[in-house]
Amino acid sequence: MSDATDASPSFLPLLAQRFTTLIWQCLDADLTKSALFYAERYFSLDSTNHDARHLYATSLLRASQIHSALFLTNHPEQEQCASCFEIKAKCCTALGRHRQAREALELAVQIPAYTPTPAMALRTARAFPEEAVLHARSGLQALKGNLPDQARTSLRQALALNPMLWEAFEGLCQLGSIPEIEDLFPSRPAPIKRSMHDEPPLPPPPRAPVPASAGLGFFTPELNGGGAHTLRRPDVLPFRLGTVHPRESLFSDTSSFAPDNSVLQAHHRFRAPTSQNSRPLSSADEAGPAHKRLRPNAHSTAQPSLLRPPSAALTTAKSDSDSTAATTTARAKKARPALTHFNLFSSSGQPSAAQPKARAAAAPADAAGTRRSARLMGGGTNGTANGGATKAAPPPARDRRRAHTRTRSRSTESDGDDEPSVGSPRSDGSSWAAAAEQAAQDAYDAELADQYIYDLMRLFASATRALAVYDTALCMEELDKLPHKHQRSPHVMAMVGRAHYERTDYMAAERAFQAVRMLEPYRMWDMEVYSTLLWHLRRKVQLAFLAQELVAIDPRAPEAWIAIGNTFSLERQRAQALACFRRAQQLDPGCAYAFTLAGHETIDEDVDKAVLAFQTALRADPRHYNAWYGLGTCYLRMSKIRMAEYHYRKAAEIHPNNAVLLGCVGMAVERRGDRGGALALFNEAVKLSPENALVRYRRAKMLIGLKRYEAAIKDLEVLRDTSPDESNVVFQLARAYRLVGDGVRAAQMLAVARDVSPKSVGKIKKLMETVKDEEAVPGGGEDEKMDER
């Protein structure tokens, strides 16, 4: 997807409005993680936008990340506004820094003419949350209460009602059984900018008796009083179905404007050419425009009719011998509102009080009746009214319209008006077109903003789902599709670090977490993973510094005490490490990782206590694969091979892409005597992660046990090149050389082993004696003892 900054300038304000509304809805519903997710997305688009900064800081404050919110509002490179000072005061109050809070508020008061940003302006919150929010809360509480089935049902219902509830989706990810993204969030077609010519046609109006001023259906014959039908030409189609005549007023009850495209198509109605598809002009239509302004020379015969009240016009019509004239006069009467609306802005500038009444009698009764009856009879026959003289047939409707247009133009010019009236269709054509174009652009921008947020959320959902099922390759692929500004956000970099950590690429994971610390120095989330990563990399100084910083930020955060415990564990001070892990358990009883680390610290001293710790961790999080792995290790040490294999397989089911877990399953299978099955598992593990040294080392030992020395030597040589300081690799390589009869290389490897590990002289001597007697039993107990560290 393209970056938001590549969009048109009119796109960004609507996108900001959508983000602001969505964030406040989540905050009002107490879904702080959802609000924080969208606030970070908004802030990532433009870090200089104070409105986005305020929303992001407010969301962090609601999520109890007070130091991060304070750091965000106290950015030295930004000029702070009154809202920044207000949020800073709230953060200082939450931290107990009341003097600093007072100073911030005093600075906010000193700013003259302060106008709050949209994020901080007054608003009306919902009195009661919607149904989707209630389902989401219910599902999250069921998840914490270890009710997976109920949680899954409620969270699915919440997403079905409102797919933008991010916390509901994260809850499904914690459960593990996550539907496909296309099922949860179906893809939407790209928005299309609609124009006047691209609008779908409106359905024809219902066939009901309506006044003549409202027009009839395009494929409906017009009913006349004399029974004659004026059929429409089917070969001449209008611009669009449902178009009404320009003289139909917006205030008319019979107007058939469609609410979706009346604004977009307004100028079509004023500029559509007159054809046989438009309704025929009545006598009042013909007389109305000619008498906008009384002219004694041109309309002297019409003045008595204009001064007569409507009753006189009706009396004259009733005295007609032709019944068609009565119908024509009645239709002219019903057309008064539309004509009155458009004549209010005539060239005279002063509408008279007699004009609404004069439209019904704009022409003499005999002329009106004659022209109307002549047109209804086909335009070629002569008709009389009141015994008058025979009149010539009027010109076609198109010619009449052009004639009236020219007449009005000449009349206007002769009156000395420089510009046409503002209410006329011709003068309003450009303004209507501009309004319609702006309305179409606004609708298109709104659709673009909604589509941008939805597609962005779908990309994050796909990456989050992949990480939840430990498909790290797919997770990285989805994150690469994000716009560049979002890729540099703390949330995305933390996901990258976790993905590299789960695939045991510790160096890349370290770089990602360092970027997280630079982007958000006071972040507490995901720091337990970072501290364990530093433990694996043996970064003693960096780990100790991280632990001190986390404790200084929030001494009541479990992540800080986990980091301290990892520091003591790296120094092999198990008692202090265990105390720190227990402190983390007290601060957050739902922190499964704290119980898991405590189990790993006690596994060498008390296996029963370790089993209890791992089981407690699984009660807190049934999908914590590290706890399943720990239980498998405990049962393997207790020589319960079947139990160990079961727990190892459970861990591998949760994290199928972990080569170490597959190797553990293979080791348990080997222990129960199935060497063929074990070798297949080791081969799969090496194929899954060729750079994993532990899996390759275990396969090499397995190959030595099967007397496949050449294959074992290949694996050990790879390990020697990648891990030259690992003494166990050198021992096994020297042993393999001796078994194949290469004594020179074996002696060289033993010398290297003596240099790498001077304390292993006894092991080297035992190895030489075993090979010299040529009575080595591959895979025996001595090998296991030599591999212990």
N, C-alpha and C positions, 0 to 999 in steps of 0.2 A: 504494500500500500504506500501511497505517496505521503510525504510529510505535509503537515498542515500549513507550514509556511509557504509551500508551493501553490496553495490555493489562491483564489482571487481575494482582494482585500475585503470584499463584503462577506466573505465566508467566515473570517475569524471572529467578528463580534457575535454572530449567532452561535458559534462553537463555544465561546466563553459563556454565553447565556445558558446553553445546555449544560455545560459542566457545573456552573454555579447552582442551577436548579437541582441537578442530580445529587450534588454533594450535600446540599442542605436537606434534601429529603432523606438521605441516609443518616445524617446527624440527628434529625428529628425522630427518626425511628430507632435510635440507639444502636445503629449498625456502624460502629466507628471504623472497623477495618474496611468496610466497603467505601465509606467516605474518604478514608485515607488513600485507598487505591486510586479513586478517581481524582482526588486532589493532587496526588503525585503526578498523574498523567497530565493534568491541567498545568501544573507548575513546570513540568518538563518541556512543554511547548514554548514557554516564554518565561524565563527566570527573572526578567526585569519587570514583569507585570505585577504590580502591587496587589491587585485583586486576587490573582492566583497565589501569591505569597501568603496573603491573609487566610485564605481558605486552607492552604496546606498547613500553616501553623496552627490554625484552630483545630483541624483534624488531629494533628499530633498531640495537641493539648488534651483533647477528649480521649485519646488513646493512651494517656498517662506517659507519653514520651515528652516530658516537660523540658528536659535539657535540649532536645532536638528542636522543639518549637522555639525556645529562647534563642538558640543559635540562628535559626532562620530569620527571626525578626531583628536580630542585632548584627546583620551582615554589614561589614565595614564598607563594602563597595557600593552600597545602595543608600540613597537618601531616604531616611525614614520619614514616614508620614504619621498623622495622628492615630490611625488605626494600628500601625506598627507599635507605637508606644502603648496603646491600649492592650494589645495582646501581650506585649512584654510585661506590662503590669500584672496581668493575670498569671503569667508564668512565674514571676517573682513572688507573687502571693502564694501560689501553690508550693513553692520551695521554701517559704518562710522568710523571704528577703523583703520585708515590708518597707524598709527605707528605700530600696531600689524601686519598689513598686510605686511609692509616692513620687519619686523623682520622675519616673516615666509618665505618670498621670499629669504632673505639673508641666512637663514638656508638651503633652498633648493639648493642654488647655491654652498654651501660649501660641499655638498655630492659628493665625487669623483666617477667617472665612473658611472654616473647615467644612468640607462636604464629604460624607462617608462614601466609600467605594461601594459598588453593588454587593460585594460580599459582606459588608458590615452594615448595610442600610437596614432600616426597619422592615420587617416582614411578618407575615401571618403564618404561624406553624399549624400543622394539622392537629385537630382536636383529638383524633383517635387514629391509630395506624391502620393501614389498609390490610386486606386479608393476606396478601403475599408476605407482608412483614410479620404477621402473626405466625404464619406457617414457618418462616425462616427462624424465628425465635424458638418455636417449639422444637424444630429439628436440631438446632444447636444445643439446646438444653438436653434433649434426648441423647445427643452424641456425648456430652459430658457425663451423663448418667449411665453410660455403657448400655444403651438401648439401640443397637444399630438398625434394626428393622424399622422401628418407629421413626428414627432420625432420617433414614433414607426416604421414607414415604413423605414426610413433611417437607424435606428439602426439595424433593422433586416437584411437589405441589407449589412451593414458593417460586421456583424457577419457571414453572409453566405459566404462572400468573404474571410474573415480572422477571424477565431474564437478566435484568441489570443488577440484581442482588448478588454482589460478588461473594459475600460471606456464605451464602447458601451453596454456591459452587465449591468454595474451599472446604465446606463441611463434607460434601460428597467426595472430594479428593481424600480427605482423612479416612473415610470409610473404605476406600479402595475400589469398590465396584462402581466405576464411573462410566456412564453411558458415553457414546460417541458424541463428539462436539457437534456434528451435524444434526444429531437428534435433539440435543439440548438447545443449541443456538443455530437454527437453520440459516443458511446463507440467504442474503437478500440481493435482489438485482440492483445494479448501479442506478442512481437517480438520473432522470432525463429531464432536461430543461424543456418545458412545454411553452409553445408559442400559440399565436392565434390560429395558425394553420395546422398545428399538430394536435389540437385538442380533439378528443373523441367526440363524435356527434351526439347531441342530446336526443333523447327519445322524443317522438312527436307528441304534441299536447293531446290530452284526452278529447275524444269527440263528444263535446257537450255544447249546448246552445250558449254562445257567448256573445256579447255586444260586438258590433262591427269594429270598434276601436281596438279591441284586443286581438283581432286577426283570427283566422281559422287554421286548421292543420294544412300542411303543405300538400297532402294527398287527399284532402277532403273538399268536395265541391261546395262553393258558397251558395247558401240558400237565399233566394230573393223573395220579396213579397209577392211578385207576380207568378212565381213558380218556375221562372227561367233559371238555369244553372250556368254560371261562368266557370268553366273547368280550367284547371291549371295545366300548363304545358309540362308534360313529364320530361321533356328533353332539356329544359332550362332549369337547372337546380340552383338553389341559393348557396351562399357561402357555408352555411351550417344549418342543421335542423334546429328548430326552436327559436330562430331569430325573430325578434319582434320589430315592429315598425318604429321608426325614430320618434314618431309623435306619441307613442305609448309612454305615459309618464311613469316614473319610479314610484309615484304615490298611488297609481291605479291598482285597484284590487284584482284586476284581471290580468295583470302582467305575469308572464311565465318565465321569470328570470331564474336560472339555475344558480344556487349559492356557490358552487365550486368554481365556475368560470364566468360569472357575470362581470367581474372586474377585468379579467383577462381579455374578454371579447367585447368590451363595451364599444370600442371605436369601430368595430366591424358594423355594429348596428347603425352608426351614424354615417358610415362611408360606403355602405353596400349599395351597388347600383340598383335602380328601380327596374324591375322586369315583370313579366306576367306572373312570376312566383310571389311577388308582394301583393298585399291585399289591394283591391281597386280603391281609388280615391272616391270618397263620397262627395256630395255637393258641398257639404260644409268644409271639406278639405280644400276644395277648389276655391271656395269663396274666402276662406279664412286668411291665407297669406296675402291675398290681393288687398285686403282692407285692414292691414296692420295700422295704417295711418290714414286718416280721413283727408281725401283730396277732393276739393269741390269740382274740379274740371274733369278728372278721370272717373270719379265715382259719384256723380251727382244723383244718379238714379238709385243708388244703393243707400243713400242717407236716410230716407224714411224707414227703410227696413231696419237699419242699425239702431234707430231710436225707438223702435217698437219693443215692447216687453216680450218675453217668451210666449205669453198667452196669445199674442197677436200672430206670431209665427205659426203656432199650432192651429189657430182658427183658419188661417189662410190655407194651411196644408189640408185641413178637413174639407174645405170647400172644393178641393181638386176632384175632378171626375176620375182621374187615374189613381188606382189604389197603390201603385208603386211609389208615388210621391210621399204618401204618409209614412211608408216604411223608411224612406230615405231621410225624412225629417226627424223621425224617432232615432235613427242611428246617429244623425248629426248631433242630437241632444245628448246622447250618451257619450259622444266623443268630446264633450266640452272640457272635462278635466285635463285631458292631455293637451288640447290646444291652448287652454289657459296657461298651463305650465310653461309652454315654449314661447308664448307671446308676452309673458311678463318681462322678458328681456329684449323687447323689440327695439328697433332703431330709434323710435320716438323717445325712449328713456322713461316716460311717465305713463304707465298703464292706467287707463281710465276705468272707472267703475262700471261703465256700460259695456266694456269689451266682453266679459264672460257671457253676458246676456245676448250680445249682438252676434255671436258666432252661429247661433241657430238660425238667424235670419240674415245671413251675410249677403244673400242675393234675393231678388224678388221671387215670389212663390211660383210665378209662371215660368221663369227661367230655370229655377231649380227643378221643378217637376219635369220640364221638357228635357233638360239635359240628362237627368237621371233616367227617365223612361227610355230615352233614345239609346243610352249606353246599355241598358239592361236588355233591350230588344236586339242587340247585336251591333249597334253602331252604324248600320247602313240604312235603316228605315227612318221615316220621319214621324214625329210624334207631336201632339198638340196638348195644350193645357188651357182649360177655361175658354176653349174656342179660339185660341190665339192662332197666330200665323205659324207656318211650318218652319222649323229650325233646321239648320244644316248639322250634319253629324260632327261631333267633336273629334279632334285629332286623337291618335293613340295615346295611351297613358304615358309612354316614355317621352313622346313629344310634348305632352302637356307639362310633364315635370320639368323638362328643359326650358319650356317657355316661361313657366312660373319662376324658375331660377333666374333667368335673364331679366324678367320683370322686376324681381326683388332687387337685383343688383343695380339696375338702372334707377329704380326708385331710391335706393340708398344713396347712390352717387348724386342724384339730383337734390337730395335733402342736405347734402354737404357733410355727411358722416365720413370721416377718414378711415374708420375701421368697422368691420362688421360687429354685430352685437355679440356680447360675451356668451349669451345663452344659445346662440344658433349652433346647429350641428357642424357647420363648416369651421367656425372659430374654435369650437371645442374638440375638433378632431385631433389636433396635435397633443393637447393636454390629456385627452383620454388615452391616446396611444402611449404617451410617456407614463401615465399612471398604470396602464396595463402592463407595460414592459417592466416597470419597477415591481409590480406585484408578482409577476412571473419570476423575476430574479430573486425576490425575497423567498418565495416558495421553494425555489430550487436550492438556495443557500441553506434553508432550514432542513431540507432533505439531505443535503451534503453533510451538515453538522451531525445529524442523527446517524447517518451511515458511517461517518468517520468514527464516532464513539463506539458504535456497535461492532464494526470490523476490528477496531483496536482491542476491544474486550474479547472478541473471539480469538484473536491471536494470542493474547495472554492466557486465555482459558486453555487453548491447545497446548501451550508450553507448560502450564501448570499441571495439566492432566498427565502429560508425558513425564514430568518430573515425579509426580505422585506414584506412577507405576514404574518408576526407575528406568524409563526409556530415555537415557541421557542424550543419545544421538538425535532423536526427534525433538527433544527439548531445545537443544542448541540450534537445530535447523529452524524451528519456529521463532526463536528469539532473533535470529539473523534477519527475519522478514520485517522486524519492527523498524519504524523510522529511527534515524540516527539519534535524535534527541531523546527518545525513550530508551534507547540502548544504554545511554550514559546515566540512567537514573539509579539510585541505590537499590531499589527493589529488583531491577533486572540484573545488576551486577551480583547481588546476593544469590539469585537463581543460577547464574553462571558458575559462581563459586561452589554451590551445592552440587551442581551437575558434574563438575570436574572432580569434586571430592568423592562422589558416589562411583565414579569410574576409576578411582584410585590414581587420578592424574593430579598429584598433590602440588606440583610446581605451578601448574596453570591455576589451580584453585587458590593458591596463595596469592598470586597476582590479582585475581578477581576480588578477593576479600580485602586486599590492600586498597584497591580502588573504592570499595565500599566505605572503608574508614576515611578516605579522603573526601568523598562526597558527603558523608554524614558522620562526622567524628563522634557524635554522642549516641549512635545507634546501639541498641541492646539486643535486638532481635538477630538471630543467626550467629551470635558471637560464641555460643557453646560449640557450634560446629567449627568455627575458626580456631578456637583454643585446642580442640582435639586434633585439628589439622597440624597446628604447630607442634603438638605432642608427637605426632607421627614423624614429622620432619626433624625432631630433636632441636627445635629452636628455643633454647632455654631462655635467652635474653629477651627475645620478642614475646615469648609467652608470659614471662614475669611482668614485663611492661604492660601488656594487654590486661592482665589481671588487676594490676594497680589502677589503671585507668577506669576499668569497669566498676570497681569498688568505689572509686571516687565519684563516679557519675550517679550510681544508684546502689547503695549497699544492701538494699532489700530485693535486688533482682537475682533470680536463680542463676542466670547466665554468668554473673560476676563470680559466684561461689563455685560454679563448675570450672571456670577458668583458673581460680586459685587451686582447686583440687587437682587439676591437670598439671599445674606447676609443681606441686608437691609430689605427684606421682612420677613426673619426669626425674625428680631428684631422688626417687625411690624412698620417699618418706610416706609410707602407706598409711600410718595412723593419722597423720595430719590430713592427708588426702581424703581418707574416709570420713573424717570429721567435717570437711568442707562439703562433701557430697551429701551428707546427712543434713547439713544446714540448708542446702538447696532444696532438699525434699520437704523440709519444714516450711519454707517460704512458698513453695508451690507443690502441693501434694499430687497434682496432675502432671508433673514433669517426669515423664518416663525415662528420659535420658539420665537424670540424676540417679535413679535406682539402678539403671544398667551399669553406669560407671562404678557405683558402689559394689555391685556384684563382681565386676572384673578385678577390683582391688582386693577382695576377700577370697577369690577363687583358689589362691595358692595356700591360704592358711586354713580356711574353713569352707569346705565345699557346700555343706548344708546351708550356711548363711548366704552363700552366693546363689544357691537355687532359690531361696526365699526372696532375695532381692530381684532376681530376674522375673520371677512370677508376679511380684508386685508391679514391676514395670509393664508387664503384659496386661495386667488389669487396667492400668492407666491408658495404654495404647496397644490394642491387639495387633497392630500392624508394625510394631517396632521390631524389625528383623534382627537388630543387634541383640535384643534380649533372647530371641529364639536361638541365635547362634551361641550365646552364653550358656543357655541351658544344654544345648548339644555338647558343648565342651565339658560341662560339669558331668554329664552322664558318660561321656567317653572316658573321663578320668576315673569314674566309678565302675568302669568296665561294663556298663550297660549299653552294649553296642546297638541293640535295636532301638532303644530310647534315644540314643545319640543320633542315629540316622534319621529318625522321625523328626526331631527338632531341627536338624540341619536341613532336611527337605522342606520343612515349613518356612524356614528363613529363605531358602532358594526360591520358593514359590512367590514370596513377597517381592524379592529382589532377584529376578531371573537373570539379570545382566551382571551379576557380581561373580567374578571368576573365583574369588576366595571361597565363597560359599559352595560352589560346585566342587572345588577341591576338597572341602571338608566332607561333603557327601561321599566323594570318591574314597577318602581316607577311611570313613566308617564302613563303606562297602568292602574295602580291602581287608579291614579287620575281621569281618565276618566270613572271609575266605573267597569272595568273588573277585578275583584279580582281573578277569576280563571286563567285567562291568566297571570296575574301578578305573582301568586304563581308558575306557571309553569316556568316562566322566572327566578324567584329566585331559584327554585330548580336546574335549569340548571346551574346557576351561581355558586351555592355552589358545585355542582358536578365538575364543571370545576376548581374551586380553593377552596378546603375545608379550607385552612388556611387563607383565606381572611376574616378579621374580619368585615369589613364594609358590605359586602354582607350578611354574616350570621346574623348580627344585624338587617338589614332591613327585612330579612325573618322572624326573631323572632317577630318583630313588626307586620308584616303581619299576622302571625299566631295568635297573640293576638287579632288582629282585627277580625279574623275569629272565635274567641273563641276556638281555639285549644291550650289550655294552656299547656298541657303536652309536646307537641312538641316544643312549644316556650321555655319552661323551659330547655329542653335539649340543645337547641342552646345557650341560655343565660349562662348556666353553663359552656359550652365549652369556651365561650368568657370570663367568669370570670376567668377561669384557665389560659388562654393565655394573657389576658389584665386585671390584677387585679386592676390597677390604673385608669381604665376608669369609671368615675362616672355614665355615662348614662347607662352602662350595669348593674351596681348595682341597679340603680333606676328601670329599667325595670324588673329585676329579683325579686326585692322586691314586685313590683306590681303584677307579675304573681303568687308569693306565696300567696299573699293576696286574689287573685281571686280564687284560688283553695282551700282556707280555711286554709292554713298553716301559722298561725300567728306568730309562734315562729321563723321560718326561715325568715319571712318577717321582723320581728323586728331586727334580726341579720344583715340582709342586709342593713337595714336603718342605723344601727349603723356604719357599715363599710362605707356607703356612707357619713356619717357625718365626719368620720375621713379622708376619701380621699379628700372630697371637703367641707371644713368648711363653705364656702360661700353659700352652697346650702341648708341652713336650711329652707328657705322659700319654696323651692321646696319639701323638705321632708314633711313639715307640710301640704302642699296642697295635696300631694299624700296620706297621712294618712287620711285626711278628706274625700277624694274622695272614698277611699276604705271602710271607716267606714260607709258611707251612702249607700254603695253598689249600687251606681247609676253611676258607671263609664261607659263611652261610649268608648269602645276600638277603638283605631285609631283616636280619635277625635283631635280637635285642640290643647288641652292642651298637648297632647303627643308631638306634633310637636314643641311647644314652649319649652318644657323641653329638647328636643334634640338639641336645638340650642346652639352653643358654642360661 
